[in-house]
């Protein structure tokens, strides 16, 4: 029996998510977000991805690099359970795992090369910027879709059913930064905030609280009421 196994990253992801807070808790919930996977030497070879362009979706196996060295516990408190009830770590998708490995299916938009750089553009990724990728595999619809699969604790997507409103100042800033970044920023912000990144223990408190998330190079200030999600400011992150 092998006592240890060492993995070498084959790629790194360039993502608009600059910190863990605000990243959707599952892939595919913010589909307007485009990320770029850059193959690292010696894997930056077009032969390594030959045929991958025929896939609509791919699997990413990655390291929860922000959690490396922070330990793990047999029991965790999943946000879906309100942050109070405990669940076995192997029955959860907590990043604090015996081996901090993640798995996400993403939509492959295109593969391009720039000199020695091999780049895969994807949508729907839930990965922190600069996350190391340890493997890429084709998504096989005939094998990877299991229609009868069940998990009663997570049987449906949990998102806020609220309108996302932008203050007049945020609307002006939205126009400026969408043009500068060449990104569908309004859709991206709305998708991320409707995933409700607030800590579970904040969600039932009566007082309103302003939060901030980092997206691209921006600091987005927002709050949630019973009737809407309100974006207050969109500023360059200092």
Secondary structure, DSSP 4 states (H G I P E B T S, - for coil): --S-------EEEE-SB-SSTTS-SSTTS-TT-EEEEEEPTTS--GGGGTTGGG-SEEEEEEE-GGGTTS---SEE--GGGTTTS-EEGGGS--S--SS-EEEEEEEEEEEEEETTEEEEEEES----TTPEEEEEEE--HHHH--TT---GGG-S-----SEEEE-HHHHHHHHHHHHHHTS-HHHHHHHHHHT--S-GGGTT-SS---EEEEETTEEEEEEE-SSEEEEEEEEE--
